[in-house]
Amino acid sequence: MRPYRVILSGGGTGGHIYPAIAIAKEIKRRYPDTEFLFVGAQDRMEMEKVPQAGFDIEGLWISGIQRKLTLENSKFPFKLASSLVKSARILKRFRPDVVIGTGGFASGPLLRRATGKGVPALIQEQNSYAGITNKWLSKKVQKICVAYDGMERFFPASKIIKTGNPVRADLLNLEGKRADAGVKYHLSPNAKVVLIIGGSLGARAINELVAQQLSFFKETGVQLLWQTGKLYYDTYKHLESDVVKIMPFIDTMDLAYAASDIIISRAGASSVSELCIVGKATIFIPSPNVAEDHQTKNAMAVSDKGAAILLKEDRLQVQFQPAFKTLVDDSEYRMKLGVAIKELALPDATKDIVDQVEILLGITKTNQA
């Protein structure tokens, strides 16, 4: 029997790329001979990140539609036609046994062509508000793996499986890592640690807030682990001190999470899933500039259950200090939030998604025995 062949398509942001990589690694762990091909957008970050993870990738000439009239929007029909043609060629050459889409515009043409040819297909929706590409594909695929309740608003209910979002394996057990984190980041064991994360590129509003509130943070006696993102590091690096550790990017997030008592974060789907597993008191400051305002909806799915604090950007000047001070001063409240958010965690997401892939491949536990 020849090895399984799997195509994974998605990208544009880390929230689409990293779940696809995690799924591929779990398939490879179960079936080491599997042949993989990723398909992404030719000028986006997946063209760098996927090869770094050890997988081949091909790029399509595709991008999203801008909200305002632009020259790029006028190119979209031509990009879509080009991507559909190239997708058909990729499918004919690679002959996949299954295709997996993790969102982003690159997955649209590939999965549309694949389902039209009868190739079994699964999509994974990370957000609580479904993306346009996955909504478009949902009627044609066999299975839809989601991370939130209520997704039948967007997808056929009979196809939905609640699995959660794949997260990094090193986050599943943070026990005993706090001491190592203290050594790595030169943290005092006698002061609470606040972790600030706004994504790999950074979040302007969060960075501006932290810079404005440094005196306030000093008054509360906390120390900061501040990931500015690479776009903003040069702007803020001069503010570093013994109690303010500033980095463009944190490459050992398990240690950073283990060290933290309070976390301030954007509300991208992957971040929310990670923070549920980590189980620490969290303030979400969602970006209002993403499609369908899905970060706010992601954060609300947690805060509405009393498991996190949600602060909108336009209310930070009024609401941040009292909300933060309550967290610092009230250890029972911090613990309550940490316990509540951890109860929402779905730590077996990657395995559960690959179980569904096995069903599409016709694999049963009897086959595996």
Residue frames relative to the residue before (quaternion, step in Angstrom):
aa qw qx qy qz dx dy dz
M 1.0000 0.0000 0.0000 0.0000 0.00 0.00 0.00
R 0.4262 -0.7091 0.4955 0.2646 3.58 -0.85 0.94
P 0.6102 -0.5495 0.4050 0.4022 3.61 -1.18 0.43
Y 0.5696 -0.5575 0.4702 0.3790 3.54 -1.23 0.43
R 0.1815 -0.7509 0.6236 0.1196 3.54 -1.22 0.63
V 0.0429 -0.8181 0.5708 -0.0554 3.54 -0.70 1.16
I 0.1370 -0.7487 0.6430 0.0849 3.55 -1.01 0.91
L 0.0868 -0.7611 0.6414 0.0426 3.54 -1.01 0.91
S 0.0233 -0.8192 0.5720 -0.0356 3.55 -0.80 0.99
G 0.4324 0.6531 -0.5338 0.3188 3.52 -0.96 0.95
G 0.2954 0.7766 -0.5263 0.1807 3.55 -1.15 0.29
G 0.4172 0.6778 -0.5489 0.2552 3.48 -1.35 -0.34
T 0.7803 0.0072 0.0143 0.6253 3.54 1.08 -0.83
G 0.6560 -0.5111 0.3779 0.4070 3.54 -1.27 0.33
G 0.6019 0.5924 -0.3486 0.4064 3.57 1.13 -0.64
H 0.6926 0.4053 -0.2700 0.5321 3.58 1.22 -0.38
I 0.6781 0.5247 -0.2928 0.4232 3.59 1.03 -0.78
Y 0.7222 0.4791 -0.2812 0.4121 3.57 0.67 -1.07
P 0.6129 0.5146 -0.3775 0.4660 3.66 0.98 -0.55
A 0.6366 0.5272 -0.3333 0.4536 3.60 0.99 -0.79
I 0.6515 0.5033 -0.3132 0.4735 3.58 0.97 -0.84
A 0.6470 0.5194 -0.3235 0.4549 3.59 0.94 -0.85
I 0.6418 0.5128 -0.3203 0.4716 3.60 0.98 -0.84
A 0.6570 0.5132 -0.3142 0.4541 3.60 0.90 -0.90
K 0.6618 0.5110 -0.3147 0.4494 3.59 0.93 -0.83
E 0.6532 0.4986 -0.3207 0.4711 3.59 1.03 -0.74
I 0.6170 0.5137 -0.3478 0.4841 3.62 1.04 -0.71
K 0.6639 0.5089 -0.3005 0.4583 3.57 0.93 -0.91
R 0.6166 0.5391 -0.3497 0.4548 3.60 1.06 -0.71
R 0.7082 0.4442 -0.2609 0.4827 3.58 0.98 -0.82
Y 0.8009 0.1196 -0.0133 0.5865 3.56 0.98 -0.89
P 0.2130 -0.8557 0.4572 0.1158 3.60 0.33 1.29
D 0.6783 0.5048 -0.3014 0.4407 3.60 1.10 -0.55
T 0.4070 0.7373 -0.4656 0.2720 3.60 1.24 -0.11
E 0.2821 -0.7331 0.5964 0.1653 3.54 -1.10 0.81
F 0.1384 -0.8180 0.5579 0.0220 3.55 -0.80 1.09
L 0.0242 0.7444 -0.6666 -0.0319 3.50 -1.29 0.54
F 0.2112 -0.7471 0.6186 0.1210 3.54 -0.95 0.94
V 0.1186 -0.7592 0.6352 0.0781 3.56 -1.17 0.66
G 0.0485 0.8139 -0.5728 0.0845 3.57 -0.70 1.13
A 0.6238 -0.4798 0.4258 0.4465 3.53 -1.30 -0.35
Q 0.5432 -0.7146 0.3354 0.2859 3.54 -0.68 1.14
D 0.7727 0.3361 -0.1921 0.5031 3.61 1.11 -0.48
R 0.5769 0.6037 -0.3722 0.4053 3.59 1.22 0.35
M 0.7517 -0.4692 0.2469 0.3921 3.54 -1.31 0.34
E 0.5545 0.6211 -0.4055 0.3772 3.62 1.12 -0.42
M 0.5953 0.5832 -0.3663 0.4138 3.59 1.15 -0.56
E 0.6847 0.4136 -0.2649 0.5384 3.57 1.28 -0.31
K 0.7215 0.4882 -0.2654 0.4131 3.57 0.78 -1.05
V 0.6555 0.5272 -0.3257 0.4316 3.60 0.96 -0.80
P 0.6677 0.4643 -0.3254 0.4824 3.68 0.82 -0.77
Q 0.6009 0.5557 -0.3612 0.4469 3.59 1.08 -0.63
A 0.6867 0.4623 -0.2710 0.4912 3.57 1.15 -0.64
G 0.6070 -0.6207 0.3239 0.3760 3.57 1.29 0.06
F 0.6251 0.5334 -0.3393 0.4579 3.59 1.22 0.37
D 0.4920 -0.6382 0.5082 0.3040 3.56 -1.23 0.57
I 0.0410 -0.7971 0.6024 0.0116 3.56 -1.14 0.65
E 0.1446 -0.7442 0.6429 0.1091 3.54 -1.23 0.61
G 0.3249 -0.7782 0.5142 0.1561 3.55 -1.04 0.81
L 0.2509 -0.7340 0.6124 0.1529 3.52 -1.19 0.70
W 0.4412 -0.6490 0.5439 0.2971 3.58 -1.22 0.52
I 0.3749 0.7137 -0.4885 0.3338 3.54 0.24 1.30
S 0.0885 0.7677 -0.6332 0.0425 3.54 -1.19 0.58
G 0.6218 -0.5652 0.3990 0.3670 3.52 -1.30 0.28
I 0.5196 -0.6003 0.5055 0.3378 3.51 -1.38 0.16
Q 0.3984 -0.7185 0.5200 0.2336 3.57 -0.81 1.00
R 0.5687 -0.6254 0.4177 0.3331 3.57 -1.15 0.64
K 0.7470 0.3008 -0.2060 0.5559 3.59 1.15 -0.46
L 0.6394 -0.5296 0.3882 0.3999 3.55 -1.26 0.33
T 0.1210 0.7786 -0.6043 0.1179 3.55 -0.75 1.10
L 0.6513 -0.4942 0.4002 0.4141 3.55 -1.32 0.25
E 0.6195 0.5615 -0.3417 0.4291 3.57 1.06 -0.79
N 0.6175 0.5538 -0.3514 0.4342 3.60 1.01 -0.72
S 0.6420 0.5370 -0.3268 0.4390 3.57 1.02 -0.75
K 0.6503 0.5184 -0.3127 0.4589 3.59 1.22 -0.45
F 0.4805 0.7278 -0.4222 0.2474 3.58 1.19 -0.47
P 0.6541 0.5046 -0.3549 0.4377 3.69 0.79 -0.78
F 0.6629 0.4959 -0.3068 0.4695 3.58 1.02 -0.77
K 0.6292 0.5243 -0.3290 0.4701 3.58 1.06 -0.76
L 0.6593 0.5108 -0.3119 0.4551 3.56 0.93 -0.89
A 0.6559 0.5059 -0.3129 0.4646 3.59 0.92 -0.89
S 0.6476 0.5167 -0.3110 0.4657 3.57 0.95 -0.88
S 0.6862 0.4932 -0.2852 0.4523 3.57 0.92 -0.93
L 0.6255 0.5265 -0.3400 0.4647 3.60 1.05 -0.68
V 0.6486 0.5099 -0.3142 0.4697 3.58 1.00 -0.83
K 0.6861 0.4702 -0.2914 0.4725 3.59 0.86 -0.93
S 0.6144 0.5488 -0.3503 0.4456 3.59 1.03 -0.72
A 0.6398 0.5209 -0.3261 0.4615 3.58 0.97 -0.82
R 0.6493 0.5120 -0.3165 0.4648 3.59 1.01 -0.78
I 0.6386 0.5253 -0.3224 0.4608 3.57 0.98 -0.86
L 0.6726 0.5028 -0.2961 0.4551 3.58 0.89 -0.92
K 0.6482 0.5188 -0.3170 0.4584 3.58 0.97 -0.83
R 0.7020 0.4704 -0.2641 0.4650 3.57 0.97 -0.86
F 0.7665 0.4055 -0.2057 0.4536 3.58 0.80 -1.04
R 0.1414 -0.8390 0.5091 0.1303 3.59 1.17 -0.64
P 0.0257 0.8476 -0.5291 0.0307 3.62 0.57 1.10
D 0.4419 -0.6597 0.5406 0.2779 3.52 -1.26 0.51
V 0.7810 -0.0010 0.0200 0.6243 3.56 1.23 -0.55
V 0.1591 -0.7571 0.6210 0.1256 3.56 -1.19 0.54
I 0.1600 -0.7833 0.5994 0.0391 3.54 -1.09 0.86
G 0.1159 -0.7966 0.5915 0.0450 3.56 -0.81 1.02
T 0.1415 -0.8083 0.5679 0.0649 3.57 -0.91 0.91
G 0.6962 -0.4893 0.2750 0.4476 3.59 1.15 0.51
G 0.5923 0.5032 -0.4469 0.4430 3.51 -1.26 0.45
F 0.6308 -0.6037 0.3383 0.3510 3.55 -1.08 0.73
A 0.5849 0.5984 -0.3849 0.3895 3.62 1.08 -0.54
S 0.6553 0.5314 -0.3305 0.4230 3.59 1.05 -0.63
G 0.5459 0.6655 -0.3861 0.3317 3.59 1.15 -0.51
P 0.7323 0.4190 -0.2666 0.4658 3.63 0.57 -1.06
L 0.6592 0.5294 -0.3204 0.4272 3.57 0.93 -0.90
L 0.7212 0.4282 -0.2646 0.4759 3.59 0.78 -0.96
R 0.5972 0.5559 -0.3723 0.4425 3.58 1.08 -0.60
R 0.6640 0.4827 -0.2957 0.4885 3.57 0.94 -0.87
A 0.6658 0.5222 -0.3122 0.4319 3.58 0.90 -0.92
T 0.6855 0.4687 -0.2988 0.4703 3.59 0.84 -0.90
G 0.6133 0.5517 -0.3436 0.4488 3.57 1.13 -0.62
K 0.7069 0.4197 -0.2464 0.5133 3.57 1.23 -0.53
G 0.5812 -0.6350 0.3550 0.3645 3.56 1.28 0.20
V 0.4122 0.6915 -0.4910 0.3330 3.59 1.20 0.36
P 0.4819 -0.6621 0.4771 0.3190 3.64 -0.79 0.88
A 0.0456 -0.8294 0.5554 -0.0393 3.57 -0.88 0.95
L 0.0960 -0.7560 0.6468 0.0303 3.52 -1.22 0.75
I 0.1101 -0.7654 0.6261 0.1005 3.57 -1.10 0.68
Q 0.2111 -0.7552 0.6081 0.1236 3.53 -1.20 0.62
E 0.1421 -0.7916 0.5930 0.0388 3.56 -0.68 1.18
Q 0.2954 -0.8046 0.4938 0.1467 3.58 -0.50 1.21
N 0.7481 0.4565 -0.2174 0.4298 3.58 0.99 -0.85
S 0.5627 -0.5926 0.4559 0.3527 3.54 -1.31 0.31
Y 0.7095 0.2868 -0.2136 0.6072 3.57 1.33 -0.22
A 0.4047 -0.7798 0.4217 0.2242 3.56 -0.31 1.29
G 0.4742 -0.6700 0.5043 0.2681 3.52 -1.15 0.76
I 0.6596 -0.5502 0.3496 0.3741 3.54 -1.21 0.58
T 0.6493 0.5266 -0.3327 0.4364 3.61 0.97 -0.81
N 0.6882 0.4732 -0.2914 0.4665 3.58 0.85 -0.91
K 0.6103 0.5280 -0.3624 0.4664 3.60 1.05 -0.63
W 0.6429 0.5352 -0.3064 0.4543 3.56 1.02 -0.85
L 0.7328 0.4421 -0.2277 0.4645 3.57 1.00 -0.86
S 0.5330 0.7149 -0.3843 0.2389 3.57 1.12 -0.65
K 0.6626 0.5241 -0.3244 0.4255 3.61 1.01 -0.67
K 0.7156 0.4670 -0.2424 0.4594 3.58 1.20 -0.50
V 0.6628 0.5095 -0.3202 0.4456 3.61 1.09 -0.57
Q 0.5363 -0.6418 0.4478 0.3161 3.56 -1.29 0.37
K 0.8210 0.1063 -0.0096 0.5609 3.60 1.00 -0.82
I 0.1233 -0.7773 0.6156 0.0402 3.55 -1.12 0.80
C 0.1514 -0.7970 0.5822 0.0533 3.57 -0.47 1.22
V 0.0550 -0.8205 0.5680 -0.0333 3.59 -0.71 1.09
A 0.4157 -0.7196 0.5130 0.2148 3.53 -1.34 0.35
Y 0.7632 0.3246 -0.1653 0.5337 3.59 1.24 -0.31
D 0.5375 -0.5815 0.4980 0.3535 3.52 -1.31 0.38
G 0.7680 0.4162 -0.2652 0.4081 3.55 -1.30 0.26
M 0.4328 0.7358 -0.4428 0.2743 3.62 1.22 0.19
E 0.4706 0.6512 -0.4574 0.3811 3.60 1.26 0.04
R 0.4660 0.6449 -0.4508 0.4047 3.60 1.27 0.00
F 0.7827 0.3345 -0.1414 0.5054 3.55 1.14 -0.72
F 0.8054 0.2568 -0.0788 0.5284 3.56 1.06 -0.78
P 0.6041 -0.5222 0.4356 0.4154 3.61 -1.23 0.34
A 0.4849 -0.7150 0.4215 0.2758 3.57 -0.62 1.15
S 0.6438 0.5609 -0.3289 0.4033 3.59 1.02 -0.75
K 0.6968 0.4709 -0.2722 0.4676 3.60 1.19 -0.42
I 0.5862 0.6361 -0.3512 0.3584 3.59 1.23 -0.39
I 0.0037 -0.7462 0.6657 -0.0005 3.54 -1.09 0.89
K 0.2836 -0.7588 0.5602 0.1730 3.59 -0.70 1.05
T 0.0003 -0.8257 0.5598 -0.0694 3.55 -0.40 1.28
G 0.4249 -0.6398 0.5156 0.3799 3.55 1.03 -0.83
N 0.5354 -0.6170 0.4758 0.3259 3.55 -1.35 -0.01
P 0.5203 -0.6246 0.4704 0.3434 3.60 -1.00 0.72
V 0.0517 -0.7753 0.6289 0.0275 3.57 -1.07 0.79
R 0.6640 -0.5049 0.3748 0.4045 3.53 -1.30 0.31
A 0.5405 -0.6653 0.4167 0.3027 3.54 -0.90 0.99
D 0.6485 0.5508 -0.3366 0.4036 3.61 1.03 -0.69
L 0.6124 0.5505 -0.3596 0.4389 3.60 1.25 -0.13
L 0.5510 0.6629 -0.3842 0.3307 3.57 1.20 -0.35
N 0.7868 0.1116 -0.0917 0.6001 3.57 1.22 -0.32
L 0.0618 -0.8206 0.5680 -0.0151 3.57 -0.31 1.29
E 0.3750 0.7606 -0.4642 0.2557 3.56 1.31 -0.04
G 0.8458 0.1923 -0.1479 0.4752 3.56 -0.89 0.94
K 0.5853 0.6161 -0.3662 0.3791 3.61 1.25 -0.03
R 0.4943 0.6898 -0.4320 0.3054 3.59 1.20 -0.31
A 0.6423 0.5217 -0.3300 0.4543 3.59 0.97 -0.80
D 0.6429 0.5120 -0.3197 0.4715 3.61 0.98 -0.83
A 0.6411 0.5229 -0.3219 0.4604 3.58 1.03 -0.81
G 0.6308 0.5449 -0.3334 0.4404 3.57 1.00 -0.78
V 0.6541 0.4973 -0.3041 0.4820 3.55 1.03 -0.80
K 0.6811 0.5085 -0.3034 0.4307 3.58 0.82 -0.98
Y 0.8016 0.3041 -0.1378 0.4959 3.57 0.85 -0.98
H 0.4231 -0.7350 0.4460 0.2860 3.60 1.31 0.24
L 0.2948 0.7739 -0.4955 0.2621 3.54 0.85 1.07
S 0.4473 -0.6619 0.5316 0.2815 3.54 -1.14 0.66
P 0.4173 -0.7093 0.5020 0.2659 3.61 -0.93 0.79
N 0.6559 0.5530 -0.2909 0.4235 3.56 1.27 -0.26
A 0.7302 0.3574 -0.2329 0.5337 3.61 1.22 0.03
K 0.5443 -0.6183 0.4597 0.3317 3.56 -1.10 0.73
V 0.2996 -0.7529 0.5679 0.1445 3.54 -1.15 0.76
V 0.1461 -0.7672 0.6216 0.0610 3.55 -0.92 1.01
L 0.1810 -0.7785 0.5961 0.0771 3.57 -0.71 1.12
I 0.0969 -0.7984 0.5941 0.0134 3.57 -0.79 1.08
I 0.0791 0.8065 -0.5753 0.1106 3.57 -0.56 1.18
G 0.0425 -0.8178 0.5740 -0.0058 3.55 -0.87 0.96
G 0.6932 -0.4148 0.2749 0.5214 3.57 1.22 0.41
S 0.6784 -0.5303 0.3286 0.3880 3.56 -1.24 0.46
L 0.6950 0.4343 -0.2786 0.5008 3.59 1.08 -0.62
G 0.5268 -0.6327 0.4056 0.3971 3.57 1.17 -0.58
A 0.2617 -0.7377 0.6020 0.1576 3.53 -1.33 0.35
R 0.4256 -0.7487 0.4456 0.2443 3.56 -0.39 1.25
A 0.6867 0.4990 -0.2996 0.4355 3.60 0.79 -0.99
I 0.6588 0.4949 -0.3148 0.4711 3.59 0.97 -0.80
N 0.6540 0.5114 -0.3170 0.4585 3.59 0.93 -0.84
E 0.6495 0.5065 -0.3197 0.4684 3.58 0.96 -0.82
L 0.6301 0.5383 -0.3270 0.4542 3.57 1.01 -0.83
V 0.6801 0.4934 -0.3008 0.4511 3.58 0.79 -1.00
A 0.6488 0.5147 -0.3242 0.4571 3.59 0.93 -0.86
Q 0.6698 0.5020 -0.2934 0.4618 3.59 0.98 -0.83
Q 0.7557 0.4190 -0.1944 0.4642 3.57 1.07 -0.76
L 0.3317 0.7799 -0.4918 0.1997 3.62 1.18 0.17
S 0.6437 0.5078 -0.3309 0.4672 3.60 0.98 -0.75
F 0.6376 0.5228 -0.3164 0.4690 3.56 1.02 -0.82
F 0.6356 0.5181 -0.3299 0.4677 3.59 0.94 -0.85
K 0.6363 0.5347 -0.3237 0.4521 3.58 0.99 -0.87
E 0.6426 0.5321 -0.3154 0.4522 3.59 1.00 -0.84
T 0.6995 0.4648 -0.2730 0.4692 3.59 1.01 -0.77
G 0.4751 -0.7288 0.3969 0.2925 3.58 1.28 -0.11
V 0.4866 0.6674 -0.4394 0.3532 3.59 1.20 0.36
Q 0.2861 -0.6979 0.6125 0.2363 3.53 -1.37 0.13
L 0.3265 -0.7844 0.5106 0.1320 3.56 -1.05 0.83
L 0.1247 -0.6889 0.7059 0.1077 3.49 -1.28 0.74
W 0.0098 -0.8579 0.5071 -0.0825 3.55 -0.10 1.33
Q 0.1174 -0.7649 0.6316 0.0458 3.55 -0.57 1.22
T 0.2439 -0.8129 0.5162 0.1152 3.57 -0.36 1.23
G 0.4169 -0.6254 0.5267 0.3970 3.55 1.08 -0.77
K 0.5896 -0.6354 0.3672 0.3373 3.54 -1.03 0.79
L 0.6171 0.5643 -0.3590 0.4146 3.61 1.12 -0.51
Y 0.7811 0.3627 -0.1569 0.4835 3.58 1.14 -0.63
Y 0.4260 0.7448 -0.4510 0.2457 3.60 1.22 -0.22
D 0.6778 0.5012 -0.3093 0.4401 3.60 0.81 -0.92
T 0.6230 0.5588 -0.3355 0.4325 3.58 1.13 -0.63
Y 0.8179 0.2990 -0.1060 0.4801 3.57 0.95 -0.88
K 0.4731 0.7190 -0.4389 0.2579 3.63 1.15 -0.31
H 0.6027 0.5789 -0.3631 0.4120 3.62 1.13 -0.52
L 0.6212 0.5638 -0.3367 0.4277 3.61 1.24 -0.28
E 0.4344 0.7136 -0.4576 0.3044 3.59 1.25 -0.04
S 0.0424 0.7768 -0.6261 0.0535 3.54 -1.15 0.75
D 0.7486 -0.3680 0.2735 0.4790 3.58 -1.26 -0.19
V 0.7774 0.3125 -0.1651 0.5204 3.59 1.09 -0.66
V 0.6912 0.3709 -0.2732 0.5568 3.60 1.27 0.13
K 0.0680 -0.8027 0.5924 -0.0117 3.57 -0.30 1.29
I 0.0843 -0.8295 0.5519 -0.0124 3.58 -0.52 1.22
M 0.0348 0.7945 -0.6017 0.0738 3.57 -0.85 1.06
P 0.4896 -0.6389 0.4864 0.3400 3.60 -1.07 0.58
F 0.7963 -0.0154 0.0646 0.6012 3.55 1.06 -0.79
I 0.2675 -0.7500 0.5829 0.1619 3.59 -0.99 0.82
D 0.1920 -0.8282 0.5200 0.0825 3.58 -0.48 1.18
T 0.7083 0.3268 -0.2565 0.5707 3.60 1.29 0.05
M 0.0769 -0.8533 0.5150 0.0266 3.54 0.51 1.20
D 0.5738 0.5796 -0.4013 0.4169 3.61 1.06 -0.50
L 0.6703 0.4790 -0.2986 0.4817 3.59 0.98 -0.81
A 0.6380 0.5284 -0.3301 0.4525 3.59 0.98 -0.81
Y 0.6604 0.4870 -0.3054 0.4831 3.58 0.95 -0.85
A 0.6518 0.5286 -0.3209 0.4391 3.58 0.93 -0.88
A 0.6766 0.5093 -0.2886 0.4467 3.58 1.04 -0.77
S 0.6764 0.5778 -0.2902 0.3527 3.56 1.04 -0.77
D 0.2800 -0.7164 0.6142 0.1763 3.52 -1.32 0.58
I 0.7686 0.1052 -0.0291 0.6304 3.55 1.18 -0.75
I 0.1296 -0.7946 0.5905 0.0562 3.58 -1.00 0.82
I 0.1337 -0.7480 0.6463 0.0702 3.55 -1.05 0.90
S 0.1027 0.8366 -0.5149 0.1564 3.57 -0.51 1.17
R 0.5237 -0.5218 0.5596 0.3745 3.49 -1.41 0.24
A 0.3969 -0.7341 0.5078 0.2137 3.58 -1.26 0.13
G 0.1491 0.7671 -0.5949 0.1880 3.54 0.83 1.01
A 0.6635 -0.5517 0.3215 0.3899 3.57 -1.11 0.65
S 0.6743 0.4910 -0.3104 0.4559 3.60 0.87 -0.89
S 0.6405 0.5253 -0.3270 0.4549 3.58 0.98 -0.81
V 0.6520 0.5105 -0.3212 0.4595 3.58 0.91 -0.89
S 0.6602 0.5060 -0.3141 0.4578 3.60 0.91 -0.86
E 0.6431 0.5160 -0.3209 0.4661 3.57 0.98 -0.83
L 0.6926 0.4935 -0.2854 0.4419 3.56 0.87 -0.96
C 0.5789 0.5490 -0.3785 0.4693 3.59 1.14 -0.48
I 0.6779 0.4824 -0.2915 0.4720 3.58 0.94 -0.83
V 0.6472 0.5337 -0.3106 0.4469 3.57 1.02 -0.86
G 0.2042 -0.8419 0.4809 0.1352 3.60 1.03 -0.75
K 0.4652 0.6406 -0.4788 0.3794 3.58 0.83 1.00
A 0.6164 -0.5323 0.4203 0.4000 3.58 -1.24 0.47
T 0.0564 -0.8413 0.5348 -0.0553 3.56 -0.65 1.17
I 0.1699 -0.7150 0.6675 0.1197 3.50 -1.23 0.75
F 0.1751 -0.7753 0.6002 0.0893 3.57 -0.67 1.10
I 0.0414 -0.7472 0.6630 0.0192 3.54 -1.03 0.94
P 0.1523 -0.8494 0.4970 0.0908 3.61 0.24 1.23
S 0.4928 -0.6227 0.5162 0.3209 3.54 -1.19 0.59
P 0.3046 -0.7602 0.5411 0.1910 3.60 -0.85 0.91
N 0.6382 0.5922 -0.2887 0.3984 3.57 1.31 -0.15
V 0.5572 0.5961 -0.4034 0.4141 3.59 1.20 0.34
A 0.6927 -0.4996 0.3234 0.4075 3.55 -1.24 0.49
E 0.8588 0.0677 -0.0918 0.4995 3.55 -1.03 0.95
D 0.4446 -0.6996 0.4478 0.3352 3.62 1.26 0.33
H 0.1876 0.8479 -0.4850 0.1030 3.58 1.06 0.70
Q 0.5806 0.5720 -0.4072 0.4122 3.63 1.08 -0.42
T 0.6278 0.5173 -0.3402 0.4718 3.59 1.01 -0.75
K 0.6580 0.5036 -0.3106 0.4658 3.59 0.96 -0.82
N 0.6150 0.5319 -0.3460 0.4681 3.60 1.05 -0.73
A 0.6820 0.4902 -0.2872 0.4606 3.57 0.88 -0.98
M 0.6429 0.5289 -0.3229 0.4502 3.58 0.99 -0.80
A 0.6067 0.5648 -0.3582 0.4298 3.58 1.06 -0.69
V 0.6936 0.4192 -0.2599 0.5251 3.59 1.22 -0.49
S 0.7027 0.4800 -0.2833 0.4421 3.60 0.78 -1.01
D 0.6201 0.5542 -0.3465 0.4339 3.60 1.07 -0.65
K 0.6750 0.4434 -0.2851 0.5163 3.57 1.27 -0.35
G 0.5345 -0.6532 0.3932 0.3647 3.59 1.24 0.28
A 0.5279 0.6716 -0.3715 0.3638 3.58 1.21 0.50
A 0.7834 0.0853 -0.0738 0.6111 3.62 1.25 0.05
I 0.4222 -0.6523 0.5584 0.2906 3.54 -1.36 0.18
L 0.1626 -0.7754 0.6060 0.0710 3.57 -0.93 0.95
L 0.0092 0.7798 -0.6248 0.0380 3.56 -0.77 1.10
K 0.3000 -0.7550 0.5558 0.1761 3.56 -0.77 1.01
E 0.6512 -0.5644 0.3461 0.3709 3.53 -1.09 0.77
D 0.7220 0.4649 -0.2696 0.4358 3.59 0.85 -0.91
R 0.6994 0.4233 -0.2750 0.5059 3.61 1.28 0.02
L 0.3764 0.7737 -0.4558 0.2279 3.59 1.26 0.03
Q 0.6546 0.5386 -0.3325 0.4134 3.59 0.87 -0.90
V 0.7123 0.4311 -0.2454 0.4966 3.58 1.11 -0.66
Q 0.8066 0.3789 -0.1477 0.4290 3.55 0.80 -1.05
F 0.5829 0.6450 -0.3915 0.3016 3.60 1.02 -0.65
Q 0.7036 0.4932 -0.3046 0.4111 3.59 0.62 -1.06
P 0.6942 0.4515 -0.3189 0.4610 3.66 0.72 -0.85
A 0.6441 0.5185 -0.3330 0.4533 3.61 0.98 -0.77
F 0.6805 0.4898 -0.2921 0.4600 3.56 0.90 -0.93
K 0.6632 0.5169 -0.3181 0.4379 3.59 0.87 -0.91
T 0.6104 0.5419 -0.3490 0.4604 3.57 1.05 -0.68
L 0.6468 0.5168 -0.3167 0.4629 3.58 0.97 -0.82
V 0.6749 0.4994 -0.3013 0.4521 3.57 0.89 -0.92
D 0.7505 0.4475 -0.2197 0.4338 3.55 0.85 -0.99
D 0.7640 0.3669 -0.1744 0.5013 3.57 1.06 -0.74
S 0.2346 -0.8135 0.5189 0.1181 3.59 -0.03 1.30
E 0.6216 0.5407 -0.3503 0.4456 3.61 1.06 -0.67
Y 0.6425 0.5163 -0.3172 0.4690 3.59 1.03 -0.80
R 0.6254 0.5300 -0.3328 0.4661 3.58 1.00 -0.84
M 0.6762 0.4911 -0.2944 0.4636 3.55 0.90 -0.95
K 0.6316 0.5425 -0.3314 0.4438 3.57 0.97 -0.82
L 0.6637 0.4887 -0.3052 0.4769 3.59 0.93 -0.87
G 0.6511 0.5302 -0.3180 0.4403 3.58 0.95 -0.85
V 0.6618 0.4907 -0.3000 0.4809 3.57 0.97 -0.87
A 0.6763 0.5159 -0.3006 0.4314 3.58 0.90 -0.93
I 0.6851 0.4692 -0.3059 0.4657 3.60 0.90 -0.83
K 0.6308 0.5361 -0.3395 0.4465 3.60 1.06 -0.67
E 0.6031 0.5673 -0.3550 0.4340 3.58 1.13 -0.58
L 0.6562 0.5038 -0.3054 0.4715 3.59 1.24 -0.39
A 0.4903 0.7022 -0.4136 0.3090 3.58 1.27 -0.23
L 0.1264 -0.7430 0.6523 0.0800 3.53 -1.23 0.66
P 0.1031 -0.8780 0.4646 0.0509 3.59 0.44 1.24
D 0.6897 0.4709 -0.2855 0.4702 3.61 1.20 -0.36
A 0.2303 0.8343 -0.4845 0.1268 3.59 1.24 0.34
T 0.6829 0.4936 -0.3136 0.4379 3.59 0.74 -0.99
K 0.6641 0.4978 -0.3042 0.4676 3.57 0.90 -0.90
D 0.6711 0.5054 -0.3075 0.4468 3.57 0.92 -0.87
I 0.6258 0.5198 -0.3380 0.4732 3.60 1.06 -0.71
V 0.6851 0.4722 -0.2952 0.4697 3.59 0.88 -0.89
D 0.5465 0.5718 -0.4029 0.4604 3.62 1.14 -0.42
Q 0.6671 0.4885 -0.2940 0.4794 3.58 1.01 -0.81
V 0.6039 0.5359 -0.3482 0.4764 3.59 1.10 -0.66
E 0.6296 0.5371 -0.3356 0.4500 3.58 0.98 -0.82
I 0.6233 0.5328 -0.3437 0.4576 3.60 0.99 -0.77
L 0.6635 0.4951 -0.3088 0.4683 3.59 0.95 -0.84
L 0.6751 0.4752 -0.2883 0.4850 3.58 1.13 -0.63
G 0.5012 -0.6697 0.4177 0.3548 3.58 1.29 -0.11
I 0.4585 0.6738 -0.4514 0.3633 3.55 1.24 0.42
T 0.0780 -0.7713 0.6303 0.0420 3.55 -0.97 0.87
K 0.6529 -0.5064 0.3727 0.4224 3.57 -1.23 0.32
T 0.5880 0.5603 -0.3662 0.4542 3.57 1.17 -0.53
N 0.6159 0.5434 -0.3375 0.4598 3.57 1.05 -0.85
Q 0.7148 0.4843 -0.2597 0.4326 3.55 0.95 -0.95
A 0.5779 0.6296 -0.3731 0.3611 3.56 1.14 -0.62
